[in-house]
Amino acid sequence: MTQSKNKEHDFSMKLRQSSVIRGLRNYVDWLRKINGGKNPPPVFNMSPVSINLDLTTACNFSCPHCVDSEITNTGGYLDPDVVKSTLKTLKSHGLLSVILLGGGEPTLYREFEEIVRYIKSLDLQLGIVTNGSKLSRVLSVADVLQPHDWVRLSLDAASQDTFNKLHRPRTPTLLTDILETANKLKKLNPKVSLGYSFVIMWEGLTYNGNDLAPNLHEMADAVGLAAKYEFDYISFKPCLIRVPEVRKETLLDSVDDERAQGIIKAVAKHLETAKNAAGGGVKVLESVNLIAMLTHQVQALKNQPKTCHMQVFNSVVTPMGIFHCPAFRGVDAARIGAFDGYAGEEKFQRTAKGLTNSIISFDASKECDRIACFYNHVNWWIEDFIRSDRRVEDIEEAQDDNFFF
């Protein structure tokens, strides 16, 4: 299986952190009893360690490569009281981090600042993924952000022309304005980790009838901009396409070997140039699936165990409901609860039943067989441990650090 080079993606280590390891051990014990025909508690009711929180489906960009294009701007909006009740309930059951992203642009949410401040009042780690167009709203809450909190800008370009083609902002938006505001954020609060996200596009990519503009040639220039504007890191990841008929995110799906080898060669070449451009000025991160792509192991990431174990530790809260995986946002087969399914103890227990049913009945080996899964290696790590005769006490504890999944 493919292992990530980055500590940020070492999920097995994150599950062994002192604040998380008890939940991992309890889960392993519980599932071993299930598999052994014993009688464990009928519901596994631990809170996820980390959630993706989609405050709204509204978005002011029309990115042609957006995997959530079917649900953006559909009117979805989480009531702030529901959000607060959700966070309070989950915190009482072990929630440690929240990522604001997905299905829309979080900074368009009317009560964005109020929710950010509430999240931090609960002492939760916070990540914000934004297109940067309303970054001034993040500036207004910069004072509450702490070490381990981060803001990641989805930019995917180093020139205004490519930025316009890949994001199609509904009102004129300058890349330089976003970068300058990001620099203000970093100066205002140097403790926050600032990231420049770059989804790699290559020649011949199409999605929803759109030809996607290649941006390979701008990878090195993007590194230069990240360094110039004092970003802490730039993260590179390959473009994923959601297959309409099955609504699953795929990588190099239905691409013949010769074409795939050409794509991999081009990506590797430009990535190496980008790394050389970084020097020591900015950290270059590679996603799990990018590493798999470059090492010809994409198919290995599509080989999933029957049980998706990570659904226990990470879930997605959206206006359409609660889903057990970011790759299945909005897909009924992955829905474990209503949009307010964590808002209060009674609803939490109801959603825990939905999660328990998903653990037992959702067959990831079939449902996820085209997905180059971000959590593949940790799912197999848990699977192998469950199948082994090792005691849960043998799982080595790690120091608390980063609770994002």
Secondary structure, 3 states (H helix, E strand, C coil): CCCCCCHHHCHHHHHCECCCHHHHHHHHHHHHHHHCCCCCCCCCCCCCCEEEECCECCCCCCCCCCCCCCCCCCCCECCHHHHHHHHHHHHHCCCCEEEECCCCCHHHCCCHHHHHHHHHHCCCEEEEEECCCCCHHHHCCHHHCCCCCEEEEECCCCCHHHHHHHHCCCCCCCHHHHHHHHHHHHHHCCCCEEEEEEEECCCCCEECCEECCCCHHHHHHHHHHHHHCCCCEEEEEECCEEECCCCEEECCCCCCHHHHHHHHHHHHHHHHHHHHHHCCCCEEEECHHHHHHHCCCHHHHCCCCCCCHHHHCEEEEECCEEECCHHHCCCHHHEEECCCCCCCHHHHHHHHHHHHHHHHHCCHHHHCCCCCCCCHHHHHHHHHHHHCCCCHHHCCCECCCCCCC
